[in-house]
Amino acid sequence: MTTRANPLRFLVVDDTEDIRDLMARMVVRLGHLADEAADGVEAVEAIQKAAYDVMLLDLSMPRMGGEDVVRWLNGHPEQAAGLRVVVITARAGERRGVLRELGVSSVLHKPLRTQQLRDLIDETASGSTPPTP
C-alpha cells in the first residue's frame, strides 16, 4: 500500500457534506491527501487548478451531476491525464451502461467501506487499473 511518503491525491465530490467529509477523512487516515467539492461545478474548478490521482464522484448532485463531470473530462482530456474516476453511488445499477459508454469502469456502492478504499488505493498505486475516463 502507498504510504505518506508517496501519498495519492484525491478529490472527493459529493453534495452531502457528511458523506463527503467522511470519505475525505477515510482517505486521510489511510495516509493520502483529500480535497473536497460539493458538486460537479466545484469539481471541474478544482481539476482545472490541481492534478489529482483519484476522483471519488457521486452521480446525483445539483448544478452538475457526476455523469456531466465525466463528459466534461472526456471533452478536456488534458485535464484528466492520469486521473482515475471512481463513481461512488447508492444506485448505479440502471446507470452502469451509460457509465461504461463514458469510460467509467470503477463503481463502488455507498456506504464506502475502508477495505474498498484500501483496495482502490492499492490498485491505483500499483497501476493495475487504467485511469478513467
Protein Blocks (a to p, Z undefined) as FASTA:
>chain_A
ZZfklccddddddfblklmmmmmmmmmmnopacdddfbfklmmmmmmmpccfbdcddfbd
ghiafklmmmmmmmmmmlmgoiacddddfblmlmmmmmmmnopabdcdddddfklmmmmm
mmmmnopaccdZZ
